[in-house]
Amino acid sequence: MNASSENVQGVVPLLPVTDMERSVAYYVTRLGLSMKKSWVVDGKVRWCWLELGGAALMLQQRAKPFTGSPADTASLWFQCQDALAIYEDFLARGLEPSEPEVGNGMWNTTLFDPDGFRLHFGSPTDVAEDTKLSEVRRKPPA
């Protein structure tokens, strides 16, 4: 083992956002993340550290607008115990997550943040690949 393998404890993505106030409202109010740290200049948040369960991410106010689509450059994959419960919670919050579908042995539901970053929420399953939640709910009990 080298010093880095013993020292590094995780990775936290930084998303450059076009409207910090809108993004903080989305992540904190709509998705339920908690702001743990922030950098405030002239009364405005310019950078922040957000957490949800064991996941963390940072937001920072962009200096220039995006060119192209943020969804083409970055996406976040949240590992969950129960992505279907997350999906139901998002629906109850008035969000529009994608219908959960199984891929790579995981249920996956997706949202887009206000800047277009793709947010995936997944959990392990033994349900067959490419199965949609609506297909599972239609099947009569065995």
C-alpha positions as semicolon CSV with decimal commas, in nm:
position;residue;x (nm);y (nm);z (nm)
1;M;0,000;0,000;0,000
2;N;0,109;0,352;-0,070
3;A;0,026;0,666;0,127
4;S;-0,245;0,769;-0,121
5;S;-0,438;0,441;-0,099
6;E;-0,453;0,473;0,278
7;N;-0,522;0,845;0,281
8;V;-0,792;0,898;0,015
9;Q;-1,139;0,844;0,162
10;G;-1,375;0,939;-0,119
11;V;-1,445;1,165;-0,412
12;V;-1,690;1,455;-0,420
13;P;-1,800;1,596;-0,756
14;L;-1,819;1,970;-0,815
15;L;-2,099;2,093;-1,041
16;P;-2,058;2,437;-1,197
17;V;-2,407;2,592;-1,192
18;T;-2,549;2,892;-1,377
19;D;-2,784;3,011;-1,100
20;M;-2,668;2,918;-0,751
21;E;-2,990;3,024;-0,576
22;R;-3,202;2,811;-0,813
23;S;-2,966;2,513;-0,781
24;V;-2,950;2,528;-0,401
25;A;-3,330;2,545;-0,389
26;Y;-3,354;2,241;-0,616
27;Y;-3,101;2,025;-0,429
28;V;-3,198;2,130;-0,075
29;T;-3,572;2,198;-0,098
30;R;-3,675;1,958;-0,375
31;L;-3,428;1,668;-0,334
32;G;-3,370;1,698;0,040
33;L;-2,992;1,743;0,057
34;S;-2,844;1,935;0,352
35;M;-2,599;2,223;0,311
36;K;-2,299;2,145;0,532
37;K;-2,054;2,416;0,420
38;S;-2,074;2,731;0,212
39;W;-1,868;3,022;0,083
40;V;-2,068;3,345;0,083
41;V;-1,962;3,668;-0,093
42;D;-2,169;3,987;-0,067
43;G;-2,452;3,789;0,095
44;K;-2,470;3,532;-0,187
45;V;-2,365;3,168;-0,180
46;R;-2,088;3,118;-0,437
47;W;-1,992;2,761;-0,339
48;C;-2,147;2,496;-0,114
49;W;-2,105;2,137;0,005
50;L;-2,427;1,936;0,014
51;E;-2,496;1,591;0,162
52;L;-2,767;1,328;0,144
53;G;-2,708;1,012;0,345
54;G;-2,350;0,903;0,265
55;A;-2,331;1,103;-0,062
56;A;-2,189;1,452;-0,106
57;L;-2,151;1,701;-0,388
58;M;-2,038;2,059;-0,429
59;L;-2,198;2,339;-0,629
60;Q;-2,014;2,647;-0,750
61;Q;-2,145;2,952;-0,933
62;R;-2,019;2,948;-1,294
63;A;-1,841;3,255;-1,423
64;K;-1,954;3,191;-1,784
65;P;-2,259;3,022;-1,939
66;F;-2,242;2,661;-2,059
67;T;-2,162;2,580;-2,417
68;G;-2,325;2,251;-2,512
69;S;-2,526;2,037;-2,272
70;P;-2,409;1,965;-1,916
71;A;-2,577;1,624;-1,948
72;D;-2,319;1,540;-2,215
73;T;-2,028;1,622;-1,984
74;A;-2,122;1,485;-1,642
75;S;-2,377;1,277;-1,457
76;L;-2,401;1,171;-1,095
77;W;-2,482;0,817;-0,984
78;F;-2,627;0,796;-0,633
79;Q;-2,604;0,446;-0,485
80;C;-2,915;0,377;-0,277
81;Q;-3,059;0,099;-0,066
82;D;-3,397;0,133;-0,239
83;A;-3,418;0,335;-0,561
84;L;-3,789;0,253;-0,593
85;A;-3,857;0,429;-0,261
86;I;-3,651;0,726;-0,385
87;Y;-3,863;0,727;-0,704
88;E;-4,188;0,733;-0,502
89;D;-4,051;1,008;-0,277
90;F;-3,958;1,219;-0,581
91;L;-4,308;1,175;-0,728
92;A;-4,459;1,284;-0,393
93;R;-4,237;1,596;-0,405
94;G;-4,379;1,688;-0,746
95;L;-4,062;1,597;-0,936
96;E;-4,058;1,408;-1,265
97;P;-3,812;1,117;-1,234
98;S;-3,789;0,862;-1,513
99;E;-3,973;0,534;-1,469
100;P;-3,736;0,297;-1,288
101;E;-3,576;0,039;-1,514
102;V;-3,325;-0,238;-1,446
103;G;-2,979;-0,201;-1,597
104;N;-2,653;-0,360;-1,486
105;G;-2,833;-0,541;-1,204
106;M;-2,973;-0,217;-1,059
107;W;-3,303;-0,034;-1,052
108;N;-3,232;0,312;-1,193
109;T;-3,440;0,630;-1,196
110;T;-3,313;0,958;-1,338
111;L;-3,381;1,332;-1,300
112;F;-3,221;1,641;-1,451
113;D;-3,116;1,932;-1,230
114;P;-3,186;2,295;-1,334
115;D;-2,860;2,311;-1,534
116;G;-2,927;1,984;-1,715
117;F;-2,696;1,756;-1,516
118;R;-2,828;1,399;-1,515
119;L;-2,886;1,256;-1,165
120;H;-2,920;0,876;-1,143
121;F;-3,045;0,693;-0,834
122;G;-2,988;0,317;-0,832
123;S;-3,011;0,013;-0,608
124;P;-2,920;-0,354;-0,656
125;T;-3,188;-0,599;-0,773
126;D;-3,221;-0,951;-0,905
127;V;-3,502;-0,850;-1,144
128;A;-3,424;-0,919;-1,512
129;E;-3,232;-0,660;-1,715
130;D;-3,439;-0,399;-1,905
131;T;-3,746;-0,460;-1,685
132;K;-3,951;-0,145;-1,620
133;L;-4,130;-0,089;-1,290
134;S;-4,468;-0,076;-1,466
135;E;-4,406;-0,429;-1,601
136;V;-4,337;-0,564;-1,253
137;R;-4,644;-0,395;-1,104
138;R;-4,871;-0,542;-1,377
139;K;-4,777;-0,904;-1,304
140;P;-5,027;-1,093;-1,087
141;P;-4,893;-1,234;-0,760
142;A;-4,754;-1,589;-0,784
